[in-house]
Amino acid sequence: MKGYLACFLAFISIMGLSSQEIELPEGVEKNFILIQDSTGAPSLVTRKGIYRFENKWIKTNFKNILSKKDSLAIYSSYEFNNKNYTPLFLNNQPYFILNGGGFVLKLSNNELTRFDNSVDQKNQIGGAAFTYNNQLHVYGGYGLWAFKDYTTYFENSTKQWEYLASNSKETPLGRWKALYQVIDNKLFVLGGRASSKETTNIDVILDDYFVFDLYSKTFQNKGSYNPEIPITYANKQGFFLGGKKAYANKNELIIIDFLNEEMTRVNSKNLFEHLKDNSTIFESQDTLYYISAKKNKEYLSKLALTELSKFKNTTYSLIKPKKSESYFLVIGTIVVVVFVIWLLFGLFRYKDFLKQLILFDNNKLYFDNHSIQISLKQHKTIARLSLKGQMTAIELNKIISSKNKFAKSHLTLLRQKFITDLNATFTTLTKAKNPLVLEEKDPKDRRYLVYKATQEVFTKPSLFTFLFKR
């Protein structure tokens, strides 16, 4: 019983799949362009007529008699299909732009006519075709051995393609096959392909993402896109799905939300099974329509949007994600910043400390950001006075004449001269009126002399000592 039930469900599933494929009308030309007409109905546009599907195929022959100018474009050597012509709509009227620029065809009142006064330019192949301000536009593309970095627009009054000048000093690298969408007055462009300095003969994938403001005519660089996104260029123009840009192949559907900078991938094996290579896709009444081909026969296939929820989907950020900082890196950064602030604060305190005191080291005497050279004997004398506040004549004699023996009267003269020179050095540095060293009678024994410091003099500390040992 279970086996019969499984077979029945499989049969229903196959029937359901088959019901999504509609045979193309009998006698339809091999070359046609799939569009969505103004009523939302799937339509096949050929060179001679249009087939609209309204529960069944309804054919309408074009009533116009083609001029030589019309025939030159419509019956050119290019196959009349979605690969060579991009359908765009202005005021609900379909226009068909030749891939590469030049020819523009218009379908109106069951007449297919040539609308341009241009030539087959072959200058923007694979460019991004769109409408803005009720005009046709093409950005980028390839032609004449160069990738284009500019936008052209179709001037309705002259029916010629014109160059849209940019106001930016720098423009992104020229490209073709970019992912793109126009929202309000902004053209969003992601990726694409172009040659590089290293590969001039081979096009490579570009990794940038930018916006071109069609009103101010300026570029805004958005940086590199997320390298994990599933597609970075497309051979087709893509289609609109719920106000977003979408691209599809047989195994996946890519939906790009440029405003929220997200890309969603819906993937399943044979999601768009038998999708024809040059077929476009469009959405109408919650259903996706496209041309499929199998066993040398073509069909109009459709897929309900509700079916997409059954497939696996993954969402990616368009922007290259910033590398997450580790906890230890953050803590380390904070510690370094705090240490630098503390060190700078200590440096200012050290400077103020030096400014307020009389300091000395082996070679100099310091005061108020100034310094003066001192001799070794002066240094020993200042060091002694700094330590004890005073010294005896005998102690001073040992400093100024440690090796030579002089008469007492001569030593007295040497001491007086030495103290006079030391006080002169101190006065030169500090501009003080009072001397640094005074000669007095020893209060304990007035037969002897002592020398006292009138100012506190300190050994100059190093910055390290000042910061860590005070």
DRENVODREN-295635 format. One record per residue (C-alpha): residue in one letter; x, y, z. Coordinates in steps of 0.001 Angstrom, whole numbers, plus 524288, in hexadecimal, padded with zeros to 5 digits. Layout:
AXYZ/...
END
This chain:
M800008000080000/K80AFD8096180371/G8115A806627F665/Y8050B80A067EED5/L803C58169F7F6C2/A811D981A6B7F3BD/C80FCD818117E540/F803658201E7E573/L80A2382B9C7EC3D/A8156182AD77E292/F80BB882B167D742/I804C5836F47DCF8/S811DF83DAA7DEB3/I8159283B287D083/M8085C83FF87CBCF/G809F684C1B7D41E/L8173984ECA7CE0D/S8122084CAB7C050/S806FE8562A7C2AB/Q8114B860BD7C49D/E815CF85F737B68C/I80E0E865847AB8D/E810EE861DD79D9F/L814AC86D2C794EE/P80AE3870FB78A59/E80B278692977DE3/G8128886FD5772FD/V819BB8797F77BA5/E826B987DDF77617/K833418785F77BA4/N837C48860877F63/F82F4788D9A788D3/I8304E8966E794B6/L82918892C67A12C/I822E389E837A7DD/Q818328A1BC7B179/D80E3E8AA5A7AA9C/S8071A8B5D67B0C9/T7FC8E8ACB47B630/G8069F8A3C27BC91/A80491898CE7B2C7/P8103B891097ADB2/S8128D894A779F8C/L81B718903079496/V81F9789B1A78B6F/T82430896F077E04/R8280089F1B7724D/K81A7A89D5976C62/G8113589CDA777E7/I80EBB89A9F7864B/Y8093A88EDC78D90/R80271891BC79A8B/F7FF2C887037A421/E7F1B5888F57AA29/N7EE4987B007AE14/K7F1A28782B79FEA/W7FAA587E37795DB/I7F4D18898478E26/K7FC5588E297823D/T7FC0589BFD77D0C/N8032989F0577076/F80A0D8AC0676F43/K802988B496765E9/N80D718BDE676234/I814DB8BD9D7557B/L8234B8BE7D758A0/S82BB08C903752A1/K839908C62574E33/K83E758CC9075AA8/D8358D8C3EE76302/S839778B7AE75BD3/L847EB8BAAB75D50/A846958B9A276C1E/I83B9B8AFCC76DBB/Y840FC8A66576384/S84F408A87B766D9/S858D689D51767E4/Y8564F89C8E7768D/E84CFE8921777B34/F840698980F7803B/N840D48932C78E55/N842FD8973E79C7C/K851A08957679B3C/N8530089FF7790E1/Y847DB8A903794B8/T844898AE087A24F/P836288B18D7A441/L833B58BDE57AC3F/F8271D8C52F7AEBA/L8242A8D3C87ADE8/N8162A8D8027B0A0/N811DC8C9BF7AF77/Q817858C9197A1C0/P821C88BE8C79F31/Y82EAF8C292798FF/F839658B946794C1/I847A48BD86795ED/L851D28B68E78DD6/N85C888B0C079654/G8683F8B986793B3/G860798C5D979116/G85ABC8CC2578515/F84E0A8C62778052/V841BB8C8F278843/L834F08C2657846E/K8278B8C68A78946/L81B2A8BE6F78A4D/S80ECD8C6A778A0A/N801048C497784BD/N804D98B76677F54/E80FD78BD7177796/L81E298BA3B77937/T8266A8C56677411/R834188CA8A77515/F834738D62B77E48/D8429B8DAE577D70/N84A988E2DC773D9/S8570A8DC2D77827/V85FCB8D171772E4/D863E48C40777781/Q86E068C8E778147/K8735E8BC2C786F1/N878FD8C4B9791A6/Q872038C09E79E37/I870558B1F479D1F/G86C638AC387AA49/G8693F8B9AB7AFC1/A85F138BC1E7BA41/A852828C0817B38F/F8484F8C8017BB61/T83E918D3307BAF8/Y83F5D8DFED7C269/N838468ECDD7C0FC/N830278E7217B5DA/Q83C698E4107ADF2/L843E08D7DC7AA3C/H851858D6867AFF9/V85D0F8CD357AF09/Y8686E8CD0E7B894/G875788C6B17B584/G877318BBB87ABC0/Y881D68B78B7A26D/G884E88BBE1794AD/L88FD38C05878BC2/W899AD8B8BE79414/A8969E8C0287A0AC/F88DE48BF007AC9E/K885638CB077AE55/D884AD8D2C17BB08/Y879D98DC1B7B6EC/T86B208DCC47B4FF/T863DE8E0007A874/Y855A18E4057A749/F84C0D8E44279BFD/E847F28F22E798D3/N839D08F141794A8/S839EA8FE1A78D32/T8454E8FA7278446/K843BD8EBB478598/Q8525A8EAB778780/W85A9F8E4E67926D/E861748EF7679A5C/Y86C8E8EF257A447/L868BC8F1CA7B27C/A874108F97A7B849/S878558F6A67C639/N87B4C9014B7D02E/S8845A8F8877D80B/K893138FA357D703/E895008EB887D78C/T88C908E0FB7D163/P88C558D2597D3EA/L893048C9457CA72/G88B5C8C67F7BDF9/R884708B94F7BD9A/W87A268B0957B7B5/K870E28A6327BD65/A86F168ADCC7CA23/L8643A8AB4D7D401/Y85C1C8B7A27D504/Q84F338BE597D802/V849CD8CC287D73C/I842848D0847E379/D83D108DE5E7E34C/N848368E6597DD6B/K853448DD187E10E/L859B38D2947D8E8/F85F398C7C47E195/V86A388C00B7DB28/L871058B4137E0A6/G87C098AC487DAB3/G87C848A9177CC52/R8883B8A5A47C40E/A893348AD647BDA4/S8A14E8ABF77B9BB/S8AC448AFA47C2FC/K8BA338B44A7C111/E8BEDD8A6687C362/T8B4A28A00A7BA6E/T8B20E8A97D7AF4D/N8AD6189E977A659/I8A4B8897AE7B047/D899B889DA87B826/V899CE89B4B7C6C6/I88FA089CCB7D176/L88F358AA2F7D7E9/D88D658AAE97E6A2/D887DA8B89B7E859/Y87A718BE0C7EB6D/F8760C8CBF47E8B2/V86A6D8D4F17E67A/F868C98DECB7DB87/D85F808EA027DEA0/L858818ECA07D1CF/Y853E68F9F07D692/S860C48FF937DB86/K8689C8F70F7D204/T8723B8F3007DC87/F877D18E5F17E0C6/Q877FA8E0EF7EEBB/N8819D8D6197F192/K87C0C8CBBA7FABA/G888C68C4237FBA3/S88A9C8B5AD7F926/Y87F0C8AC8C7F983/N87E2F8A08F8021A/P8869F896027FB9D/E87D2C88B9880088/I871A188FFF7F812/P86DD9885547EE52/I86E5588D707E1C0/T8765C8993F7DDDA/Y8729489AFA7CF8F/A867E4896957C63A/N866CA893E67B7AF/K8588E898557B7F5/Q851DF8A5037BB8B/G84A4089EB57C6AD/F83C358A1977CA6D/F8342D8A7FE7D523/L82E788A0207E036/G826F08A7287EAEC/G82DE68B3FC7E817/K83B3A8AD6C7E8D3/K844978A8FB7DE3C/A8457289A787DB75/Y84DF88918C7D345/A84BAD883207D089/N851E98770D7CAF8/K84D86868F47CAC4/N85157866297D8DB/E84F6B872F87E019/L8485A87FD57E152/I84FE788BB77E634/I84839897197EBFC/I84F9D8A3C47EEB7/D84A748ADCF7F854/F853308B9797F59B/L84C528C2517FF76/N84EC98B8F780AC4/E85B848B44D80497/E857DF8A5F3804CB/M8584989ACF7FB08/T84FAC88EBE7FC93/R8527B8820D7F5B0/V84783878467F375/N84D9186BC67EE9C/S8491E85E407EB1C/K84D52854927E0EC/N845ED857AC7D47A/L83E9E863267DA90/F83C8A868997CCDD/E83E1E85BC17C5E1/H83FE585CEA7B732/L840CD86BD17B7CF/K844758706D7AA1F/D851BB877127AA00/N84D57883D57A3CB/S840168846D7AA71/T83C3088F6A7B35D/I8339888D937BF5F/F828E2896637C461/E81F128963D7CF6F/S810778980D7CD89/Q805A68957C7D769/D80EC288E547E0CE/T813CC8856D7D60F/L820E6884E57CF25/Y8208A882BF7C05E/Y82BD887E617B7D0/I82EE08765D7ABB5/S8338E868787ADB4/A838F485F227A39C/K83999850617A406/K839F9845C4799EC/N83B0884FD178EFF/K82E3E8560A79315/E82BC7862FA799FC/Y8219A866687A440/L81CBA872057ABCB/S81F8B86D9C7B9B5/K81A7A873827C635/L81DE88723C7D47F/A81548877137DF8B/L81C7C87FEE7E90B/T816AD878187F431/E81EEB86CA47EF98/L82B76874237F282/S829108731F8011E/K82AF28646F80015/F838F8865D07FB9F/K84512868A78037B/N848AC876F88041B/T8547887E2980988/T855F788CC480B98/Y862F5893DE80A61/S8671B8A1B880D3B/L86B648A92280117/I8756C8B0C1808D7/K882448AA4980C2A/P880F18A6E281A9E/K88A8B8ACF6823F8/K893858A38882AE8/S88E7D8A13B83897/E897F88A5A7842EE/S89B3B89BD884D6D/Y8987A89E8B85BB9/F8A6EC89EC285EE9/L8A9C78A83C853E0/V89F788B18D85901/I8A48E8B080866E3/G8B2858B22386219/T8AEC38BE4985A64/I8A8238C42A86656/V8B40D8C14A86EDD/V8BD358C78F864EF/V8B4A88D3A4863BF/V8B3AE8D50B8728C/F8C26C8D33C873F5/V8C5538DD7B86990/I8BC168E72A87025/W8C24D8E46587D62/L8CFEA8E5DF87789/L8CC848F2DE87138/F8C67D8F7C587DD5/G8D2BE8F36C88532/L8DB3F8FA6487B44/F8D42A9073287DD1/R8D53F9052588C80/Y8E3BC9023F88B05/K8E59D90EC288356/D8DE91916BD88DC3/F8E68E90FFC89863/L8F350913C0891D1/K8EEB09219C89030/Q8EBC5923FC89EA8/L8F82D91E828A514/I906D99206D8A491/L90C5A913AF89F72/F9199290E7C89BBF/D92044902EE8959C/N92E7D8FFAC8929A/N9302190A6E888B0/K925B8914E588A6F/L91D9591CFE893A7/Y90F2B91EB088FE8/F904A7928A9892F7/D8F82792D3E88C18/N8FAC89260387F41/H908A892B6B87EAD/S915BC9251A8818E/I92405928E488397/Q93079920EE88315/I9374C91D8E88FFD/S944A491792892E8/L946F890A9589984/K94B3B911678A621/Q93F0E919F68A5D7/H936C890DD88A3D5/K93CFB9071D8AFBC/T93ADD9133A8B802/I92C87914B28B3F2/A92A4A9062D8B619/R92FE1907268C3E2/L927AF913228C712/S91B8C90C9B8C14D/L91DA3900E38CA1B/K920FD9078A8D720/G91DD0915E78D52A/Q92B7591A268D957/M939BF916168D91A/T94619919A58E0A7/A951DD920C98DB56/I959BD914508DCA3/E94FEA90D028D422/L95030917D78CA0A/N95F2C917DF8CA3C/K95F2E9096D8C694/I9569C90C4C8BAC3/I95E3D917C18B54C/S96BEF912A18B856/S96B0A9040F8BA8A/K978E29015B8B5A4/N9808C90DC48B884/K98423912DD8C5E9/F983A3921928C7C9/A985CB92AD98D2FA/K979E792E358DB00/S9798C93C1C8D5EC/H97A21937668C7DD/L96F3292DA98CA1E/T966FB938B18CF7E/L968F4940568C2F3/L965CA9345C8BAAB/R9592E931F68C23C/Q954EC940148C114/K9575A9403E8B271/F95092933148B0A7/I94471937688B854/T9443B944708B10C/D9448C93D478A3CF/L93A0F933B08A81E/N9312593EA58ACCB/A9337C945F789FFA/T92F66939E889857/F9232A938BF8A0C9/T91FD49472E89EE2/T921AC9466189033/L917FE93B0C88FBF/T90D9893F9889961/K90F3094E82898EF/A90DE794DD28A7C5/K913C2958898B061/N9174894F5C8BB7A/P923129463F8B9B6/L921C6937818B9A6/V92C7C935338C3EB/L92F8993D458D002/E93BD693C9B8D85E/E9393493CC98E725/K93FEE939A88F416/D93D4C92C068F904/P933AB92E0C90454/K9398F9226090B52/D947709272C90A0C/R949109350490559/R9574B932A890217/Y952C392B9A8F5CF/L94ADF92F9B8E9E2/V93F08928C38E3E9/Y9385792AB08D6DC/K9298792A2F8D624/A9201D929918CA8B/T915FD934698CA68/Q90D7192CD98C0B2/E9092391EC48BFE5/V90FEF918508B47C/F90B8A90AFC8AFCD/T911639009C8A73E/K90A58900EB89A26/P902818F44E898DB/S900D88ED4C88BD3/L8F3398ECBF885EF/F8F27B8DE4B88964/T8F6338E0FD89796/F8EC8F8EC2B8985A/L8E1478E3E889307/F8E39D8D707899E4/K8EB2D8D9A68A67D/R8E5798E5F28ABE8/
END
